[in-house]
């Protein structure tokens, strides 16, 4: 949430920044609401001052025995009380409307963010891993075909149990998923992260705190019954990212300077309705409704946040370096920033199995596996996250940052395609082998059931 004082004092700057984002915000209406609220608040203060003076005068009139004047003063006090109640009720209603409207205003981009309308104007910062990339098969099989051939990814049976956009992992596929999760947690623990295992359902207040509500309500899974009353009883959503519970665990608290920087990591399953929203990724595990992810969340002092963003990016991309997977870093332009972010870097891993239009010269395609973002005090204002620079000083809003460290399914896609062998097996990256019982190669499994038989065998 933006600081209303900043908005009030710098309307032209805010208007220009929102235009750079392509945000449709009626700033003049917001400023008008704010002005009306301040007028009502000032009017209420004046009325209370007048009533206090009359209350004091009533006591003096009682002492002087001036009964007639006392009754007139009491009547005036009652009139002022009624007027105060009316003004304060209107001010409270306007305050709530203003706050709700402010929740819909996106973050202001940092001055270093490149200008642009959408992802076409993102700036590539660097690439890693292509100079010494290992030899690939002459034709790389896409992960969804390979997963089916090896019987380690089963989308068809998941569609029966749950629906499209979900999948089973089987045998070595499930082992690889577990290995990636534990490898990432161990790596980030080396980097100074404190582990959390948060609850998966989250309240609406937590979703608002990090900026998922109200803007992205349609992309989230809400828990509840068949009517609105059931939703009100539960007021819970399935976690879309561990950013939500981890950031909000300190909501409405005051941390101390000695607590910062505070670095937490958390593994959770994540749930989003957006899978396949553009009519793409209908096969495979690139865009799905449920996926596992390790999230990195940082709480820092404001003056440290942009240095911490660069370090956070390094910490996230270290996963791909150790796995030996080629990737690139993008700096997002103003029009492609997420709602709450002031500055974001995307990490995109290279998956050589599908030759897409956006792939590098080597073919294949880029898959986003992390967005490292600085939210400055935007989330802190929404969630009430403050710190006290010194014990005798007043509390101030801290800065929050996060990054995926990393999103598991797309890393798995890259592993299956990049480390694929001519015979259809997959070499397991060395850092993951110990997590898979020393296994070095994924060889697959024999399929089960009549569906595994050829037509002649079934007859």
C-alpha positions in Angstrom: 0.0 0.0 0.0 1.3 3.4 -0.9 1.8 6.1 1.8 -1.2 8.4 1.5 0.9 11.4 2.7 3.4 10.7 -0.1 0.5 10.4 -2.6 -1.0 13.7 -1.3 2.3 15.6 -1.5 3.5 14.1 -4.8 0.5 13.6 -7.0 2.2 14.3 -10.3 5.1 12.0 -9.6 2.7 9.2 -8.5 0.5 9.8 -11.6 3.6 9.5 -13.9 4.8 6.3 -12.2 1.4 4.7 -12.5 1.2 5.6 -16.1 4.6 3.9 -16.6 3.1 0.8 -15.2 0.1 1.0 -17.4 -2.1 1.1 -14.2 -5.7 2.3 -14.5 -6.1 4.3 -11.3 -8.3 7.4 -10.9 -5.8 9.4 -8.8 -7.9 12.5 -8.7 -10.8 10.6 -7.2 -8.5 9.1 -4.6 -7.2 12.5 -3.7 -10.7 13.9 -3.5 -11.7 11.1 -1.1 -8.6 11.8 1.0 -9.4 15.5 1.1 -13.0 15.0 2.1 -11.9 12.5 4.9 -9.4 15.1 6.2 -12.1 17.8 6.2 -14.4 15.5 8.2 -11.7 14.6 10.6 -10.8 18.3 11.2 -14.5 19.1 11.6 -14.9 16.3 14.2 -11.9 17.6 16.1 -13.4 21.1 16.2 -16.7 19.8 17.4 -15.1 17.8 20.2 -13.1 20.9 21.2 -16.4 23.0 21.4 -18.2 20.2 23.4 -15.3 20.0 25.8 -15.5 23.7 26.4 -19.2 23.5 27.0 -18.8 20.6 29.4 -16.4 22.7 31.4 -18.8 25.6 31.3 -21.7 23.4 32.6 -19.7 22.7 35.7 -19.1 26.3 36.3 -22.8 27.2 35.8 -23.8 24.4 38.3 -21.4 26.0 40.8 -22.8 29.4 40.2 -26.4 28.2 40.4 -27.3 29.5 37.0 -29.9 26.8 36.2 -31.4 28.3 33.0 -28.0 28.8 31.4 -27.0 25.4 32.5 -30.0 23.7 30.7 -29.2 25.7 27.6 -25.6 24.5 27.7 -26.6 20.9 28.3 -28.9 21.1 25.3 -26.1 22.5 23.2 -23.8 19.7 24.4 -26.4 17.1 23.2 -26.6 18.8 19.8 -22.9 18.8 19.5 -22.7 15.1 20.5 -25.2 14.2 17.8 -23.3 16.2 15.2 -20.0 14.6 16.3 -21.6 11.1 15.9 -22.8 12.0 12.5 -19.5 13.4 11.3 -17.4 10.5 12.8 -19.7 7.9 11.2 -19.3 9.6 7.8 -15.5 9.9 8.4 -15.3 6.2 9.4 -17.2 5.1 6.3 -15.0 7.3 4.1 -11.9 6.0 5.8 -12.9 2.4 5.0 -13.7 3.3 1.4 -10.4 5.1 1.0 -8.4 2.2 2.5 -10.2 -0.3 0.1 -9.5 1.9 -2.8 -5.8 2.3 -1.8 -5.5 -1.5 -1.7 -6.1 -1.5 -5.4 -3.3 0.9 -6.2 -0.1 -0.8 -7.3 3.5 -0.1 -6.1 5.6 2.7 -7.6 8.5 1.4 -9.7 12.0 2.1 -8.5 13.7 4.8 -10.6 16.2 2.2 -11.9 13.5 0.0 -13.5 13.6 0.1 -17.3 10.5 1.7 -19.0 8.3 -0.6 -21.0 4.8 -1.8 -21.8 5.1 -5.5 -21.3 7.5 -8.5 -21.2 8.8 -7.6 -24.7 10.6 -4.6 -23.0 12.3 -6.6 -20.2 16.1 -6.2 -20.3 18.4 -9.3 -20.3 21.1 -8.8 -17.7 23.3 -11.9 -18.2 23.4 -15.6 -19.2 25.1 -18.4 -17.5 26.1 -22.0 -18.5 26.0 -21.9 -22.3 29.8 -21.7 -22.8 30.4 -25.1 -21.4 27.0 -26.8 -22.0 27.3 -30.5 -22.4 26.2 -32.3 -25.6 22.5 -33.0 -26.0 20.9 -35.8 -28.0 20.3 -35.0 -31.7 16.6 -34.6 -30.9 15.6 -33.8 -27.3 12.3 -35.3 -26.3 10.0 -32.8 -24.5 9.5 -33.6 -20.8 5.9 -34.5 -21.1 6.6 -37.2 -23.7 9.7 -38.4 -21.9 7.8 -38.5 -18.6 5.1 -40.6 -20.1 7.7 -43.0 -21.7 9.6 -43.4 -18.5 6.3 -43.6 -16.5 7.4 -41.0 -14.0 4.8 -38.3 -14.9 1.1 -39.2 -15.2 -1.3 -36.5 -16.2 -4.0 -38.7 -17.4 -4.7 -40.5 -14.1 -4.5 -37.1 -12.2 -7.2 -35.8 -14.5 -9.4 -38.7 -13.2 -8.8 -37.9 -9.5 -8.6 -34.1 -9.6 -8.9 -32.6 -13.1 -6.7 -31.0 -15.7 -3.7 -29.0 -14.6 -2.7 -31.6 -12.0 -0.3 -34.6 -12.3 1.0 -37.6 -10.5 4.8 -38.1 -10.1 5.8 -41.8 -9.8 8.8 -43.6 -8.7 12.0 -41.8 -9.8 9.9 -38.8 -10.7 8.6 -38.5 -7.2 12.2 -39.1 -5.9 13.5 -36.4 -8.1 10.9 -33.9 -6.7 11.8 -34.7 -3.1 15.5 -34.5 -4.0 15.1 -31.0 -5.5 13.2 -29.7 -2.5 15.7 -31.0 0.1 18.7 -29.9 -2.0 17.3 -26.3 -2.2 16.4 -26.2 1.5 19.9 -27.4 2.5 21.6 -24.9 0.1 19.6 -21.9 1.4 20.3 -23.0 5.0 24.0 -22.6 4.1 23.2 -19.1 3.0 21.8 -18.2 6.5 18.1 -18.9 6.0 16.0 -20.1 8.9 13.6 -22.8 8.0 9.8 -22.5 8.4 7.1 -25.0 7.7 4.0 -22.7 7.5 0.3 -23.6 7.4 -1.1 -24.0 3.9 -4.5 -22.3 4.3 -4.2 -18.5 4.8 -6.7 -15.8 5.9 -8.0 -13.0 3.6 -6.1 -10.6 5.8 -2.8 -12.4 5.0 -3.7 -12.4 1.3 -4.3 -8.6 1.5 -1.1 -8.1 3.4 1.1 -9.3 0.6 -1.1 -7.9 -2.2 -2.8 -11.1 -3.6 -6.2 -9.5 -2.6 -8.2 -7.9 -3.8 -6.6 -7.9 -7.3 -5.9 -11.6 -7.8 -8.9 -13.2 -6.1 -10.0 -15.0 -9.3 -6.6 -16.7 -9.5 -6.7 -18.2 -6.0 -8.5 -21.2 -4.5 -10.9 -20.2 -1.7 -12.0 -22.7 0.9 -15.7 -22.8 1.9 -19.1 -24.3 1.2 -21.7 -23.6 -1.3 -22.7 -20.1 -0.2 -21.1 -16.8 1.0 -21.9 -17.5 4.6 -19.7 -20.6 4.5 -16.8 -18.6 3.1 -17.3 -16.0 5.9 -17.1 -18.8 8.5 -13.8 -20.2 7.1 -12.2 -17.1 5.6 -9.4 -19.3 4.3 -7.6 -19.6 0.9 -5.2 -22.3 -0.3 -1.7 -20.8 -0.2 -0.7 -19.4 -3.7 2.9 -19.0 -2.5 4.7 -19.3 0.8 5.3 -15.5 0.6 1.8 -15.1 2.0 2.1 -16.9 5.4 5.8 -16.2 5.9 5.5 -12.4 5.3 2.4 -12.1 7.4 3.6 -14.2 10.4 5.0 -10.9 11.8 1.9 -8.8 10.9 1.1 -6.0 13.3 4.4 -6.6 15.2 7.4 -4.4 15.9 10.8 -6.1 15.2 14.0 -4.7 16.6 17.0 -3.5 14.6 19.0 -6.4 16.0 16.5 -8.8 14.4 17.3 -7.6 10.9 18.0 -8.7 8.3 15.7 -11.6 9.0 15.8 -14.4 6.4 13.3 -17.2 6.2 12.8 -20.1 3.8 9.7 -22.3 3.4 8.7 -25.2 1.3 5.0 -25.4 0.5 2.6 -26.8 -2.1 1.1 -23.8 -4.0 -2.3 -23.5 -5.6 -3.3 -21.2 -8.5 -6.2 -21.3 -11.0 -4.2 -19.5 -13.7 -2.9 -22.7 -15.3 -3.3 -22.7 -19.0 -5.1 -19.4 -19.0 -3.7 -18.4 -22.4 -4.5 -21.7 -24.1 -0.9 -22.8 -23.9 1.0 -25.4 -21.8 -1.9 -27.9 -22.1 0.6 -30.7 -21.8 3.3 -31.2 -19.2 4.1 -29.6 -15.8 5.1 -26.1 -16.8 1.8 -24.4 -16.1 -0.3 -26.3 -13.5 -2.7 -25.6 -10.7 -0.7 -27.2 -7.9 3.1 -27.1 -7.7 5.9 -27.2 -5.1 8.2 -24.3 -4.4 10.8 -23.2 -1.9 10.3 -19.5 -1.1 12.9 -17.1 0.3 11.5 -14.1 2.3 13.6 -11.3 3.7 12.8 -8.5 6.2 15.3 -5.7 6.1 16.0 -2.0 7.1 15.0 0.3 4.2 18.5 1.5 3.4 19.6 -2.1 3.0 16.9 -3.4 0.7 18.5 -2.8 -2.7 21.8 -4.4 -1.7 19.8 -7.2 -0.3 17.9 -7.6 -3.6 21.2 -8.3 -5.4 22.2 -10.8 -2.8 18.8 -12.5 -2.9 19.2 -12.9 -6.6 22.6 -14.5 -6.2 21.2 -16.8 -3.5 18.4 -18.0 -5.8 20.4 -18.5 -8.9 23.0 -20.5 -7.0 20.6 -23.4 -7.2 20.9 -23.5 -11.0 24.7 -23.0 -10.9 25.1 -26.1 -8.7 22.8 -28.1 -10.8 24.7 -27.0 -13.9 21.6 -25.8 -15.7 22.0 -22.8 -18.1 19.8 -19.8 -17.4 19.5 -16.1 -17.9 18.6 -13.1 -15.7 16.0 -10.5 -16.8 15.3 -7.1 -15.3 11.5 -6.5 -15.6 10.3 -3.3 -17.1 7.7 -1.1 -15.5 4.8 -2.6 -17.4 5.7 -6.2 -16.4 6.2 -5.7 -12.7 4.0 -7.5 -10.3 1.4 -5.5 -8.4 3.4 -5.1 -5.2 7.0 -5.0 -6.6 9.2 -1.9 -6.9 11.9 -3.8 -8.7 12.1 -7.4 -10.0 14.6 -9.8 -11.6 13.4 -13.0 -13.2 15.5 -16.1 -13.4 14.7 -18.2 -16.4 16.2 -21.7 -16.9 16.8 -23.1 -20.3 14.8 -26.1 -21.3 15.9 -27.5 -24.7 13.0 -29.9 -25.3 10.5 -27.6 -27.1 11.8 -25.2 -29.8 9.7 -22.2 -28.9 9.8 -18.7 -30.5 11.3 -17.2 -27.3 14.1 -19.6 -27.0 17.8 -18.8 -27.3 20.0 -19.4 -30.4 20.4 -23.0 -29.2 16.7 -23.6 -29.5 14.4 -24.7 -26.7 12.7 -22.2 -24.5 13.0 -20.1 -21.3 11.1 -21.1 -18.2 10.7 -18.6 -15.3 11.8 -20.4 -12.1 12.1 -17.3 -9.8 11.2 -13.7 -9.5 13.4 -11.8 -7.0 11.5 -8.7 -5.9 11.9 -5.8 -3.6 8.5 -4.6 -2.3 10.1 -1.7 -0.2 7.4 -0.8 2.4 4.4 -1.6 0.2 3.6 -5.0 1.9 4.8 -3.7 5.3 2.1 -0.9 5.3 -0.6 -3.4 4.3 0.4 -6.0 6.9 1.6 -3.7 9.7 5.3 -4.8 9.6 7.4 -2.4 11.5 10.8 -2.2 13.3 12.3 0.0 15.9 15.7 1.4 14.8 16.6 2.0 18.4 14.7 1.1 21.5 14.0 4.7 22.3 13.0 5.6 18.8 9.5 5.4 17.2 8.8 2.4 15.0 9.0 2.6 11.2 8.0 0.4 8.4 10.6 -2.2 7.3 11.2 -3.4 3.7 10.2 -6.9 2.5 11.7 -8.9 -0.4 11.2 -12.4 -1.7 12.3 -14.9 -4.4 11.5 -18.4 -5.3 14.4 -20.6 -4.5 13.2 -22.2 -6.8 9.9 -23.3 -8.4 10.3 -27.1 -8.5 8.3 -28.3 -11.6 10.1 -26.1 -14.1 13.5 -27.0 -12.6 12.4 -30.7 -13.1 11.5 -29.9 -16.7 15.0 -28.5 -17.3 16.7 -31.5 -15.6 14.7 -34.0 -17.7 15.4 -32.2 -20.9 18.9 -30.9 -20.4 20.4 -34.1 -18.9 18.5 -36.4 -21.3 20.6 -39.2 -22.9 20.3 -40.7 -26.4 18.8 -43.9 -25.0 15.9 -42.0 -23.3 17.3 -42.2 -19.8 18.2 -39.1 -17.8 21.5 -38.5 -15.9 20.8 -37.2 -12.4 22.8 -34.0 -11.6 25.6 -34.9 -9.2 24.3 -32.7 -6.3 21.0 -34.6 -6.3 22.4 -38.1 -6.4 22.9 -38.4 -2.7 19.3 -37.4 -2.1 18.2 -40.3 -4.4 20.0 -43.0 -2.6 23.1 -42.7 -4.8 21.2 -43.3 -8.0 22.9 -41.8 -11.1 20.4 -42.3 -13.9 16.7 -42.2 -14.2 15.7 -45.3 -16.2 12.0 -45.3 -15.8 9.4 -48.0 -14.8 7.3 -50.7 -16.4 3.8 -49.4 -16.9 1.0 -51.2 -15.2 -2.5 -52.1 -16.2 -4.1 -53.0 -19.6 -3.3 -49.5 -20.8 0.4 -50.5 -20.8 -0.3 -53.4 -23.3 -0.3 -53.0 -27.1 -3.6 -53.4 -29.0 -2.8 -57.0 -29.9 -1.9 -58.0 -26.3 -5.2 -56.4 -25.0 -7.2 -58.5 -27.4 
